Amino acid sequence: MNFKAKLSRVAIAVALSAGLSSAALAQQTSSGIRGTILDPAGAPEAGVDITVTHLPSGTRRTVTTNEDGNYTIQGLRVGGPYKVTIDSKEFEDQTLDGLFLQLGQFEKINRKLNSNDVEVITVSGSSTGSYYENIGASSYFGEEAILGQSGLTRDIKDVIRANPLVSVGTGGSRELSIAGNNPRFNSITVDGISQNDNFGLNGGGFPTQRSPFPLDALDQITVDTVPFTAKQGGFTGGLINAVFKSGTNEVSGNFFYEKIGDELAGDTVDSRGNDTEITFGEVTYGATFGAPIIKDKLFFFGAYQKLDIDTALEWGPAGAGFPNDTDITLDEINEVINIAQNVYGLSSDQVGGFEASPVEEDESIVAKLDWNINDYHRASLTYQYNKGNVTANLTNNNGTLTLSSGFYNRSDELQNYSAKLYSDWSDNFSTEIAFNVQDVDNGQVSFSDIGSVTIEEVGELESDVEFGTDPSRHANKLSSKNTTFRIDANYLWDDHNIEFGIENQSLEVFNIFLQNSKGTVVFEGLENFRNGLAASYDYQNGIANNPANAAAEFTNDTLMLYVQDTWDINDDLTLSLGVRYERFSSDDRPEFNEASFARTGVRNDATFDGRDVVLPRFSFNYAFNDDVTLRGGIGMFAGGQPNVWLGNSFSQAGVNSGQFQAQDVQITGADITGVLPAASAAIPGTVDELLASGAEGVVSLLDPDFDIPTDIRSQIGVDYVFDIPGIGEQFTWSTEYIYTDRDDAPHWIDVSLPGISQSPTSGGSTALTATGQTLYVDDDENRDLMLTNSSGGRSNIITTSLNKSWEQGVSMSLSYAYQDITEANQGTSSTSQSNYRFSPQINRNDALLGTGRFETEHRLVASIGYKTEFFSGYETNFNLFFERRSGRPISYTAAMDRGLLEFGSDEFRNAAFSPEFNSGNYLAYIPDVNDPNVVYASPELEAELQASIAQAGLAGYAGGFVPKGAASEPWITTLDLSVTQEIPGLMEGHKGRLIFIVDNLLNLVDSSAGRVKTSNFGTFRLYDVDTLDSQGRYVIDRVRDDSTAFDSDDSTWRIKIGISYDF
C-alpha cells in the first residue's frame, strides 16, 4: 500500500471511530483538532507550534505542544478547507492542506517529524465534509447531503432519515422517532440553540408546526443515540445537532423557487380503491446571502424561506368523492346541517361544512454575525425567527366526521437569540461561553366561536358528527421562554484532555388549557338533536367563569455540571470517563387541594424542586490496526420528557377550576352559542358554585416520590475498512449492539381508586369479571391522576451499515436496524387524562409492559448517489433513497360500553370508565369456542367473532388477554429520487440549478405500490361488550371490523420542480 492510500485509509478509520467515541464535542457549534507530535526518534516533541488557518475566512489559531508532545485546539469553524502548519524549531516544518472538519468532532492529527525537505500533504477523503457517513447509530451529513436530499418538505428530517435508527412518521406532524423512542424525548440543536418543543405540545418535536429554519441555512448535521461524552444531556431519545452557515471573505448565496401541485401528482384512490382527484398546491421560495463586512474580521450570513400551502381533506361523507369515506352518508350530514341552521338558528359559519380547503403558511429567517476578535478569541451572534400554522382536527377516521367549524389553526411564533464567545487562554486551556434565549408563542384559534356539539349514533352504523369549537380549544394559549447560560472549558494535561462545564437553564411557562369552557353538548341520535334533548352537557372553567384564573404559570430551573477525562493511552487506545450532574429547582408550586389530599392521602403540590440525578459515562475506542476498530461504552441518560406533564399539576389543581356534567338536558341555540345552558336551572351559574359543591373534576398531581426517569445504555460496535478486488477499495462496514434499560419510566394512575389510595374512596368498590379482570366502581365525580414511575422497560437494538464512494462519482450507503422494545406507557399525549386513558391495559392502574408504541422492528435503508458532468463544467447529481420498514405495533382491544356495570344499584352505572379511562383501551380477552367467560347477544355473533380472531391471527391467545402490541400496521416501502442539473449563470462564477424530485417513485411506476396505511391510535377494537351478567361474564353484542386508514398523501406519487440560482 502506498503512503497516500494508507493515509486515506487511516483517516477513514479515525473518522469512523470518532463518530461514537469520546472524541465527540457535545451539542456544539464547532469542531476541533488534537494530536501528538513526535521527533524523528519517536519521542514526544515539546515546543512545536501548530497553526490552523480557516482559508475562507482567514480565521487563525496557534498553539504549542506540551512536554508530552500533545496539543488541542477547540472552537474551530466547521467545514473548511483548513491549512495546518507544524512549525518545529529543530526539524523540518510540515503543512497539511485541504483539511475539512466535521461538526462536533475532533480531527486527530499525529505527526512524526523528520529532517527531510518540507513535506506538503493534501488531506482528502472522509475528512472532506463528504456526502454523508453512517457509522452504526451515528450519522454525519455534509452540505452535499443536505442539498441533495430527496424529500419534498425541506425538513431536516428528510436528511437524517438515512440513519437506520431514524424513523419519520406519516401524516402532517411527521413524528421523529429515534431508536424506537417517543419523539418528544429527542434533543435538536442548531448553533447550540434548542429547537425542541420544551413544553411538549407538538407531535413533530419542534416548538413550531414545521422545521423552524431554512434548510439551505444548514452547513452540517450529526445524529447520535449513544454519545457517551458527559457534555451531552437533555434527551433519552436521540440527539440531532446542526450548525448554521457563516459568512466568509467571498460574497455568496442563492435564491430558489420550488413548486408541488396536483398537476404533477398521481390521482389518489379512496378507501374502496376508486380513483379520486384532489386539488392541492404548495410553493416554497427563499434565499441565502453571505459576505464579509470587514475582510478576515467580521462576516454576515442570512437565510429566508417562505412556504404557502393549499391543503385538501382526506375524509368525507360516503359517496362524496373523498379518498376515505366515513360511515356518514351525504344525506345524513346535510340533515345535521339543516337542523343546526333551522332549529337552532346557527349560521353557516358556526356550523361549517364537509368541503374546505384550509390555507397554511410558514416563514423562517436566520441571521448570523461572526467576529474574529483576534487570534485567540472569536464570537458569533445568531437570530432565528419562524412563524407558521397548521389546520388541525380534520376528520381522520371512518367513525366520526368533523365539520369545518370544528377545525382550528395551530400557530406558533418562535424567536431565538444566541451569543457565543470562543477563547484560547493558553496553549492548554480554552473555553466556550454561550447565552441562548428561546421565546415561543403558541396559538390555537378555532374556525368557530360556539361551543362543541356532537351527534352520536347517526345512520345505520351509529357514527358521530361534530361541529363547533373542539373541546380542547375552548381556552388554549401557551407562551414559554427558555433562557440558557453555558460555560464549557477544555484543559490539556499531559496526555489527558479534561473537559468540564456548567449550564443553567430557566424555563418560564404561561399556559391556559381548559376543556369545555364554552360548553360541550352530546346528543344521541338525530331525533334527539332535532328535539333539543342532550344526553350530556359538560362545562369547565376558572374562578368567576374566567379561564385565565386557571392558567398555569411557573418557572423551572435546571443546573447541570459535568467533568470528563479523555485519555489517549497510545495511538490505538482511547478511554473516556465522565460524570454529569443535573439538579432541578422551582419556587412555584400548584395550589394545594385539601379535598384531594383527604381522598387520596397524597399532596397535589409536588414539583421537581430539589430532585437531582447523577449520570456517569464511560467509553473506549481501540484500533486493532489501520482497518479494524472496536468501540463501546456504558452510561446513564436523562431528560427530554415534556414540561407539560408537570404543567398539568398547575392547570388542574382542582381549586382554581371546576367542571360540571349534566345528563338529559334540554338545549337551545342560545345554549350552544353561549356558555351555560339557560334552560336547565339545575346547572350552577358560576364555577365558584361548582367548587363550593365539591365538583373539582380532574386533579393532576406529581408523585411526591417521583424519580427522574433515566436510561442506562450500553453499546459495543466494530468498524472495518476493507477492499473488494475489482470492485473498489476502502469499503467501510460498521455493526453494533445497543442495550437500554429504562429506569423509572413515566406512568399515570388514578390514585383515588380502591387499592391505590391509602384508604378506599367513599362509596367506591370493585367488580371482578369472570376473566379475572378488575373493573373499578366509583360514583364520585372526581379523579386524581398522578404522574408516577414504572419499571421494566428495555430495548435491544442491532445496526449494521456499509458505505463506499468511488472516484467515478458513485456513492452508496446501505444500512439495517433491528429493534425489540418493551414499555409500559408510551406517553404520547400532553395531558394526564389522555396518557391515562389511551395506554392499553387489562386493569386500569397497572403498568403493563408490552411492545413499544414507536418500535420499528425492521428497517432497511439504501442511499445511492451519482455525480457526473454531461456538460463540461456543469454537474448532474442523481440521489436515490430507498426505505422499507415494518409498521408500528397495534393492540387489539374490547370496546366496553359506558353503561357496562348496570347490575346492582345505580352507583355501578358508568363506573368502569367515567370520566377518565377510555372504553376502547381495555386489551381484548380472546374467547375460545364455547368459552364459559363470555356470552353473546345473538347466536351468530360467536361464529363471526371466531372468524375475526382467526383472520387476525389471535387464536393462540384464546383463554387469555391479547398482549399489548401483538399486531402491527402494514410494512411501508419508500423510493424517492432527486435529480439536479447545473446550468450557466448570468455572470462568471454563477450557476443555476434545476431541481427535480419524485416522491414515491414506486407509485409512479406501479399505481398499486407505495401505499401507506396506518392506525390513528395504535388500537383495533375487536368486539363490543354491552354489559356484564350476574356472573361477571362479558355480554358481547357486536363484532368490530377496525382496519388501518389509507393515507392518500403518502400513498401517491408527487413531483417537485424548482430552480435555484447560486452565486
N, C-alpha and C positions, 0 to 999 in steps of 0.2 A: 504494500500500500504506500503510495507516495505521500509526502508531507501534507500537501494541500487537502487530499482526500481524508487523511487521518484527522486533520484539524476540524474539517467539516463534520466528521463522524463524532468526534468528541463534543463538538458544540451541540449537536442534536441530542446526545445523551445527557449533557448537562441541562439543556433546556427542558427535556422530558422530566428529569428528576426534580428540577426546581419547581415544577408545577404543583407538586404535592409535598415538598419538603419544607423545612423550617426556614428556608431562604426567602420565603414569601414575605412581602410587605403587606400590611393589613389595611383594608378599606382605604387605600391611599390614592393619591393623585399623581404619584411619581414613580420613578424607578431608581435603581442603584447599581453600583459596581463594587466588587470587592475581590480580593485575591491575595496571593503571596508572590513576592519577587525573590529569586534565588541567584546567587553568584554562579560563575561557571563550575565551581566545585560542588554545587548543590546545597550550600549553606545559606541561611537567611541573610538577605542584604538589606541593611538599615540605611536610612537617609536617601532613598531613591524618590525623586519627585514624580508623581503621577498626575498628569494634566489631562483633563477631559473637556473637550470643546463640542458644544452642540452647534453644528455648522449653520443650520438655517437661521438661528437667532444670535449666534456669537456668544452664547452663554458659556462661561469658562469657570472650571473648578480645579484647584490644585491641592493635593495632599502629599504627605511624605510618609514612607513606610516606617514602621516602628522597629524595635530591636529584633522582633521575630520575622521581619520582612513582610508583615501584613499591612493591608490598607483597606479602607472602606470609604465609599462616597455615597451619600444618600440624597434624596430630594431632587434628583435629576428629572428633566422633562422626559416623557415617554417618547418613543419613536426615535427619530434620528434623521440623517446619519450623524454619528459621533466620530470624532478623531481622538484617539488615546495615545498620548506620548509618554514613554517611560524614559526618564532622564536620569542617568547614573553619572556620578562624578568620576567613577573609576573605569566603568565598562562602556561599551558602545550603546548608544540610545536605540530604542525600538519604537516604532509607530504602527498603530493599528488603525486602518481606515475603514469606513463603511459599516460601522457598528450601529445596530438598531436595538433599542431596549424595549422590553415588554412591561406593561403596566403591572406594578406591584411585585416585580421580580428583581432579584439581584443577579446581574450577569457576573459570573465568576471568571476572572482573567488571571491565571497564574503564568508567570514567565520566568524562564531561566536565561540570564544574561550571558553574553559571550564577548570575545574580543574581536570578532569579525567586523565587516563593514556594517553600516546602518541597515537594519532589516526592516522592510516595509511589508506588512501583511494586510491583505484585503479580506476582511471577515464577511462572509456571506452565508446563505443557507438558512437554518432555523432561527437565527438571531435577527433576521431582517424584517420583522413585522410581517411574516408570511400570511397567506390567506387565512388559515386557522390551524389550530392544533387541538386534537382531542387526546388527553392524557388520562385515561380512566375516567374518574369522576370530575376531572378538571378540564377546562377548555380555555383557549385563548383565541380571540378574534381580532385581526388587524383591520386596517381601513379597507382593504380589498374585500374582505369577507362582509363587512358592513355594507359597502356599496353594491356588492354582488348578490345580496340576499334575494331569495326568490318569493318572498311573501308579498301580499297586497297591501298591508296596513302601515308600512313604515314604522313598525314597532320593534323595539329591541328583542321582543320575544321571537320574532321571525328569524333573528340572527342566532340566538343562543339555543334554539331548538335542535341544532346539530349536536349538542351534548346528549349522550344516550340517556341521562337521568332527568332531562328536562322534558316535561310533558305539558303542552299547551292545549287547554280545553277548547271545546267548540262553543259556539254562541257568542253573544255580544261581549261578555266580560273577559273571555279567553283566559280563564284561570290558569295560573302558572304554578304547577306542582313540580317540585324538585325532590328526587329520591323518594317519591310517594308521600311527601309531607303536605300538610294543609297549606294552601297558597298564602294564607295570612302569616305564616311563620318564616317567610323569606326576608332577606335584607337586600335592598337595592340602593346603591350609592353611585352618584356621578360627581366627579370632582370633590369627593368627600362629603357631598351634600346628600342627606337622606332623601330618597324618592319613595319611601314607604308610606303606606296608609297607616299612620301611627295610631289612629283611633280605631280603625278596623271595620269600616262600613262597606268598602268596595271589594267586590269579589275578585277584581283583576289584580289586586296587590298594590296598585299605585294610589296616591292620595287624590288622583283625578280619574276621570272616566276612561281615559286612554293614556298611552305613553306621554308623559308630560314634557318631553323635549324633542326638538327636531332630530331625526335620525342622522342627517348629514352633519350635525354638530359633534358627533362622537368620533374619537380618534381610535380608541381601543376598548375592548370589553374582556373581562375574565369571569368565569363561573367556577365555583368550588362548593363542595359539600362537606369536606372534612379538612378545613385549614387548621392545622394544629398549632399555629402561632397564637400566643396568648393575647396578641393585639386584637384579634377578631372577636366580635361579640354581637349580641343583639339579634340572634337568629337560632332557630332549631330546624329550619328548612334548608335552604341553600343561600349562598352568598353571591350576588351579582355586583361586580364592581366595574365602573367605566370612568372614562375621563373625557372632558370636552377638549376640542382642538384649541390651539393657541395661535396667535399671530406670529409671523416671522418677519425677516427682513425683505421678503418678497410680497408684493401685493397679489393676493389670490382669492378665489372664491368661485361661486357658481350660482345659477338660478335655474329652477326646474318647474315643470308643469306635468302632471300626470292625471289620467282620467280612467274611470271604470264606469261602465253603463250597461243597460240591458241589451243594447245593440251589439255588444261584444261579450255576450254571455249565453249559455245554453238555456233552452226552455226547461224550466224545472217541472217536476211531476208532483202531483198531490199524493196524499196517503194511500190512494187507491190505484196509483200508477198512471193516472191520466196526465197528459201534457198540460201545463199551466204557464201562462205568461205573467210575469211580474215586472212592473216598471220601477226602476231604481237608477240612481246615478250618484257618482262620487268623484269629486275633484280635489286634488291636493296640489298646492304650489308653495314655493318658498325660495329662499336664497341664503347663501353664506358669504361672508366677507372677512378677510384677514389682511392686516397691513401693519407696517411699522409706524409708530408715532415719532419715536426717536430711534434711529438705527442702532442696533446692538443694545438698546436700553429699555425702550417702552413699546409694547405691542398691543394691538387690539384684534379681537375676533368676535364676530356676531353671527347669529343664525336666526332665521324666521321661517315658520311653517304654518300654513292655514289649510284646514280641511272643511269641505262642505258636503253634506250627505243628504240625499232624499231617500228615505227608507221605505220599505214595503212590509206589510203584515203577512205572517206565515200561517195564521189560523183564522178561520171564519165560519159562518154558518154552512151547514151541509148543502152542497149544490150551488154555492155562490162563486165557485171558481178559485178557491184559495188552495195553496199547496197542501194544507192539512185541514180536514173537516172536523168541526166539533160535533157533538151529538145533538146540538140545537139546529133546528131547521130554519130556513129563511122566513117562513110564515110565523114561526114561534117568536123569533126575535122581533119581527115587525109588530106583533101583538104586544110584546113588552113595551116597545117604544110608544105605541098608540095609547096604552093605559097610562104610562108615565106622563104623557103630554095632556091627555084629555081628562083623566080622572084627577091627577094631582096638580095639573096646571104647570108642569115644568117645561122650560124652554128646550129647544133642540140642542143648545149648547150645554145645558145642565144634564141632559140625558146622553147625548152623543150618539154615535152610530158604529157600524161594524166596518166601515170603509174610512181609512185615514192614511195620510202619507206624512208622518212626522218628519220635521227637518232638524238635522243635527249639525253642530259646528264644533270646531276645535282649533285653538290658536296657541302657538308656542313661540317663545322668544328666549334666546340666550345671548348674553353679552359678557365678555371676559377681557380683563386687562392683565398683562404680565409685565413685571418690572424687574429688570436686573439691577438691583441697587448697587452692588459691586461684586467682586469675585467671590465674596463669602456669604452674601445674602441676596435672596430674591423673594418677590412677593407676587401674589395674584389676587384679583378681586373678580367675583363671578355673580351675575344676576340672572335669575331664571324666572320665567312667567309662563303660566298656562291657564287657559280658561276654555271649558267645553261643556257640552251637555249630551245626555243620552235619554231617549224616551223609554220609560220603563213601565212595568205592569201590563205589558201586552199579553194577550192570550197565548198560553204555551202548552195547553193540554186539551184533550177532547171533552173533558167533563165540565169545564167552565168557560163561558165566553164573556170577556170583559169588553164593554163598550168603550168608545174613545174618551168619554168623560172620566173613566177610571184610570186613564193614563196619567203619568206625571213626568216632569222633566227633572232628572238628576243632573245638577250642575255643580261644578267645582271651580274655584278660582285659587290658584297656587302662586305664591311668590317666595322665592328662595334667595337668600343673600349669603355670600361666603367670602371670607378673607383668610389668607394663609401667608405665613412667613416661614421660609426655609433658610436655616442659618448653619454655617460651619464655624464653630467657636475655636476649634483647634484641629490638628490633623486627626485626632482620635474622637472628638466629641462634636455631635451635630444635633440639631433639634428641628422639629416641625411644629408650628403653633397654628391652630385653626379655630375660627369662630364662625358658626353657621346659624342661620335662622330660617326655619320653615314656617310659613304662615298660610293657612288653608281656611277658606270659607266654603261651606257646603250648603247648597240649597236643594229642596225637593218640593217643587211647585206643581200642584195638581192642575189638570186641564179643566177642572170644575171647582165650584165653590160650595157645593152642597155636601151633605153627609153621605155615608155609604149605604147602598141598597143592594141586597142580594135576594133574588127569587130562586128558591130551590125547587127541585122536583118538577122541572119544566120538561114537557114532552114525554114520549114513550120511555126514554132511557133515564128519566129523572135527573137531568143535568141542571147546572146553575147558570144564571145570567147575573152579571154585576154591572152596576154603573154608579157614578158619583165618586167622590174622593176616596182613594184607597185608605183603609182604616189606619194604616201605619204612617200616612202622610197628613193626618189631620193637624198635627202640630209637630213639626220636624225641622229643626235647624241646628247646624253644627258649625262651630269655629274652633280651631286649635292653633297653637303657636308652640313650636318646638325649638328651643334655644340650646346650642351645644358649644362648649368650650373644651378644647383638647390640646394637650402638650405631649408630643412623642419625642423621646430622646434616644440617641444611639451612642454607645461608648465602646471603642475598640481597646480591649485589654489583653495583651499578648495575642493568643490565637482564639480568644473568646470575643464574640460580638454580642454585647449586652444591650438589650433594648428595654426601656421602661417608659411608663407614661401614666397620665391621669386624664380623665374625661368626666365632665359633669354635664348632664342632660336634664333640662327642665321642660316639661310638657304642661301647658296651660290649656284647659278644655272648658268650653261652654257648649252645652248640649240640651236642647229641648226635644224630648221624644215622648209624646203621649198619644197612644192609640185611642180612637173613638171619641175624641174631644168635640167632634161635630155631630156625633151620634151615628150609630151603625144599626141598620134595620134589616131583619131577615124575615122573608115571607116563605111559607111552604105552599108552593103551587100558584098558578096564575089566578085562580079564582080568589084566593085569599088576598093576593096583590090587588086585584080589581076591587075587592070589598074593603080594603084598608085594614085587614086583620093581620098584624105582625106576630110571628111566632116568638120573636125575641127583639129586645131593644137594648143595646149596650152603650154605656156612656162612661167616660172617664175624663177628669180634668183636674187642674190645680186648684188651690185655695181660691175662693171667690170666682170660680169659673174662669180663671186666667191661667193658660198653660205655662206662662213664664214663671209662675210661682212654684212649678215643679221642675224647673230647669236643674240640670246637673252642672255644677261649676266647681272645678277642683284643679289642683296643681300637683303633679308627681315629679319628684326629682330622683335621679339615679346617679350615683357616684361610682366610677369604675377606675380601678387601679390594675396595673399589670407589670410584670417583670419577666424577662426571658433571656436565656443564655443560649446562643448558638455556637457550638464548639466544633471547629474544623480540626479533628484529631489528626488527620492527614489528608492527602489529596483524594482519598477514596471514601472516607467515612466522616459523616457529619451528624452530630447529635444536637438535639434541641430540647430544652426543659424550661417550662414556664408555668406561671400561675396567674390567674385573673380573679379579681375580687369585685363583686358588684353589691352595692347596698342601696336600698330603696327607702325614700322618705317622703312624707307629706304632712302638712299641717292641717289639712282638710279631712273631715270625717262626715259620713252620712248622718242624717238626723236620727237619733235613737228612737226606736219604736218599742214602747213598753208592752203593747199588746202582743206583738210578735215574739218578744222575749218570754212573755208569760205562756204563750202557746208552745214554744219550742225549747226554751232554756238556752238559746243561742243569741248572743247580741248581734244586731244587724249593722253595727257601725265600725266593723273591722276594715282595715285598708292594708296596703303593702308596707306601711310605715314601719321601719325597723327591721324588715326582713332582709336577709342577705344570702349570698351564695358564693362559694369558693369553687373555682373551675381550674383544676390542674390540667396541663397538657404536656405530652411527650411525643417526640417523633425522631426517626432516624432515616438516614439515606446512605446506602452503601453501594459503591460502584465496584463490581467484581472485576471488570475490565472496561475497555472502551465501548463494549457493546451491551453489557448487561448491568442493570441497576436494580437493587432491591430497596424498597422503601416501606415505611409503615408508621403507625403511631396509635396513641390512645389519648382520649381527652374528654372532658365534660363541656357541654354547651348549654346555654340558657338564653331565653329571650325570644322575641317575635310574637308572643301572644298579644292580641289586640287589647288596647286600653279600654275599649267599650265594655268589655266584660266586667271590669272594675267600675266603670261609669254607671252600670245598671244599678249598683248599690246606692248611688246618689239620686238617680232619677226615679227609682222605685223603692223609696224608703217606707212608703205606706203611711206617712204622716203629712206629706206635702201634696198628696194627690189622693183621689178616691175614685172608685168605679162602682157602677150600678148596672144590674141586669134585670129586666122585667120580661115576663112571658105573656103572650096573648094580649098585646097592646093594640088599641085602635089608633091608626096613624092617618094623618092628613098631609097634604102638600106642605103646609106650614111647618109641620114637624120635621120633614126631610130637609127643607131649606133653612130651618132654624137650628137650635141646639138641643133643647129638651122637648119631648112630646107634650104639647099643651093639653092634649085630650086625656091624659092619664094623671089624675090627681095623686095617684099612689107613688109617682116618681118625685123625689125631693127636688126642690128648686135650685139648690146650690150644692157644691161639693162639701162645703162646711157641714151641711146637714148629713151628707153621706158619711163623713168621717165621724160625726157625733154618734151615728148609728152603729159604728164599728165595721162598716163595709170598706176595708182597706184595699181589697183586691190583691194583686200580686206584690209581694215583698221580695226583692232581690238582695242577697247578702253574700258576703265572703266568709268562708270558714275561718274562724279565729286561729285555727291551727294549720291554715293553708301553707304549703311549702312551694317555693318557686319551682315550676317544672323544669327538669333537666334531662338531657340526653347524654348517655355515656356511649361514645362512638369509638370503635377501633377499626383499623384498616391495615391490610397487608397488600402490597402490589409489587409487580415486577415489570420492568421496561426492557425491551430487547430491540437492538438495531441490527439488521441483517440484510444480506444481499440475496437476490434470486438470479442466478446466471441467465443471461439472455433476456431478462425482463427488466431488471433495474437494480440499483444499489440503494442502500440506506432506507429500506422499509423500516418503519417504527411500529412495534407492536407493544401494547400495554394491556395488562389484565389486573384486576384487583377484587378483593372481597371486603365488604364493609358490614360490620355488625353494629346495631344500635339497640341499646336497652333504654326504654323510656321509663323514667322515674318520676313519680308524682304528676302524671299527666292530668290535665283539667277534666272535670266531670261535674255534672249538675244533678242534684237530687231535690226532692220536696221534703224538707226537713220536718215538716209538720205531720207527715204520715206516721201512722202507728208503727212502732218498731224502729223508727229512725229518731224521733224526738225522745227526750228524756222521760216523757210520760205520754200515754196515748192522748190524742186530741179529743176534746169534748164532743161526744156524740159519734166518735169515729169507731170503725170496726173494719174487718176484712172479710172477704169471701174467697174460699178455696175452690177452684174448679176441679172437675174430675181428672184433668190432665196434670194437676199439681201446681197450677199457676195461681199466684196470689193476686186478687183484684182488691184494691183498697176502696173502702167506702167511707165517705166523709161528707156530711151535709153542710159543713162550714163553707162559706163563700171565699174564704181567704186561702192563699197559698204562699208558702215561704220557700223560695227556690234558692238553694245555696250552691255557690261555686266551691267545689272541694277537689280533692285529689283522688286519682285511681292509680293502680299499678298493673304491671304485667304486659304492657305493650312492648313490642320489639320489631326489628326489621332485619332481614338478611338480603343483601344486595351483591350481585356479581356483575361486573362490567368487563368488556374486552373491546379493544379497538385496534384498527390497523390504518396507518397513514403513509402516504407516499406522494411525492411530487417528482415529475420528470422534467428534464430540461426542454422537452418539446412543447411545454405549456400545459401538460395534463396534470391534474392533482386529484387525489382520491382520499376519502376518509370513510371507513366502514366501522360501525360500532354496534354492540348489542348489550342490552341490560336486562337482568332478571331481578324481580322484586318479590319478596314474600313478607308481608307486613300485617301485623295484628294491632288493633287498638280497641279501646272501649267506647269513647265518644269522639266523633270526628270534629266537633266544634266548628261547624260550618256557618253558624249564624252569629249575628251581633247581639241578639237578645237572649236573656236567660230562659225565657219561655220557649223559644224555638230550639235552643240547644238541648233543653229538657224534653221537648215534645218529639223531636224528629230523629232521635237516636234509637234505632230499632232495639227492642228489649223483649224479654219474657215477663219479668217483674219490674215494675216501674223504676225503682231506685238503683237497681243492680248495675254495676259497671261491667257489663257483659262484653267479653272480648270476642272479636271476630275480624274478618278480613278488613283491612283499612280501606276507607272510602276512596282514597286517592291512589291506591295501589295500581300500577301498570305492570302486570305480571311479566309480560314480554314486550320488548321494544327493539326493533331493528331499524337502524338509520344508515343511509348511504348518501354521501355528497360527492359529486363529481364535477370538476371544473375543467374547462379547456380554454386556453388563451392563444390567439393566433393573430396574424395580420393578413387578411385577404387583400387589403390595400396597404401598400407600404407606408409605414408611419402612423397607421390608424388601427388600433386594437379592436378585435372582436372577442367578446367573452361569452361563453356558454356555461351556465351553472344549473345543475340538475340536483334536486333534493327529493329523496325517497324516504318514506317512513311507513312502517307497518307496526301497529301496536294493538295489544289486546284491550278490550273495553273495560270500563270501570265496573267494580262489583255492584251487584244488585241483591237486595234482601227481599225475600218473599214474606208478606205479612197477611194477617187476618184483619179485615175491617170490622171492628166491633161497633155495633150500633150504640149511639149515645144513651139510649134508654135500656141498656143491657140488663142491669140488675133491677128488675121490676118486681121481683118476688118479695114477700115480706111486707114491709111498710114503705111509705113514701120516702123515707130517708135514704133508701137504696137507689132511688131514681137518679140517673146520670152519674152515679158515684164513681164509676171506674175511670171517668175521663174528664168530667167538668171540673174546672175550666181549662186545665193546662195540658194534659197528656193527649197527644193526637191519637184518634181512634184507629188510624190506619198504620200505626207503627208498632203494633204487637207482632212479634215474629209468629209465623203461622205454625200451628200444630198440624202435622201431616197424619190424617186418619188412615188407618188400614181399612180393608173391606170388612164390613160389619163391626167397625170399631165401637167398643162399649162407651167411649168417652164423648161421642157426638151423636146427635140425632139430626134428621133432615126435615125441612118444612114440607117437602114433597118427595115421593119415592124416586123420581127420575134424577134428582139432584146428586145422589150418591154416585151413580154411574158417570154423570157429567164431571163431577169433581175428580174421580179416579182417573178419567181420561186426561183431564188437565194436569194432574200430578204426574202422570206418565210422560206426557208431552214435555213438561218442564224438567224431567229428569230428577224428580224428587222422591221417587218411590223408595229409595234406600233410606230415607229418613222416617218412614212410616212408624207410628207409635211414639214419636217424639217431635220436638220442635226443630224446624229447619234452621241451620246455623246462619248467623249473620254473614251476608256477602257470599252466599252459596252459589249464586249465579253471576253472570256478567253481561254487560252490553256487547253488541257485535264488535268484531275487530274493525279497526279503522285503517285504511290504506290511503296514503297521500303521495302524489307525484307532482312536483312543481318545477317549472322551467323558467329561467331568466336568461335573456339574451340582450346584450348591449353592444352597440356599434358606434365607434368614434367616427366623427365626420369633421371636415375642415371648419375652423373658426374664422372669424372676421379679421383677426389680427394674428401676427406671429406669436406663437406660444399659447394661443387659444384653441380650444376644441369643443365641438358639440358632441353630444352623446344621445343616441336614440335608445329608448328603453322599451322592452317588450317582455312582459311577464305573463305566463299562463299558470293560473291557479287551478289545481285539479285536472292535470293533463290526462289522467286516466279516463275521466268522464268525457273529455273531448274526443278521445279515441273510441270509447265504448260507453254509450249513454247509461248502461246498466251498472257501470263500475264507479268507484269513487264515492259511493253513497255513505252517508253518516246517519246513524240512528242512536239516540241517547235516551236516558231516563231522567226525568226532571228532578226527582228527589232521591234516586237510588233505591226505590222500593217498588215492588209489584204487589198489588193486592190479589191474593189467591181466591179468597171467598169472603162472604159477609156472615157475621154472627148476629142474629137478631136479638137473642136473649139467652139466658141460662135457664134450664129447667130446675125442678126442685132437687135434682141430684147433682147439680153443678155441671151438667153437660152442655156443651155448645149446641145451640139450635141454628144450624146453617140454613140460610134461606136464599142464597144467591151464589153462583159461581162467577167469579170475575174473569175478564179477558184483557187485563192490562198488557200493554206492549210498549215497545220503545217508540219515541216520537221521531218523525222524519225531519231532519234539519236541512231545509232546502238551500240555504246559503252555502253551507259547507259541502253540499252534495252536488253542486252544479259548477261546471267549468266557467271561469271568468277570465277575461284578458285585460290587463292594464297596459296602456300605451302611454309613453311620455317622452319628453325631451329635456335634456339638461345642457346648459352651456357653461363650460369650465374655463376659467382664466387664471 
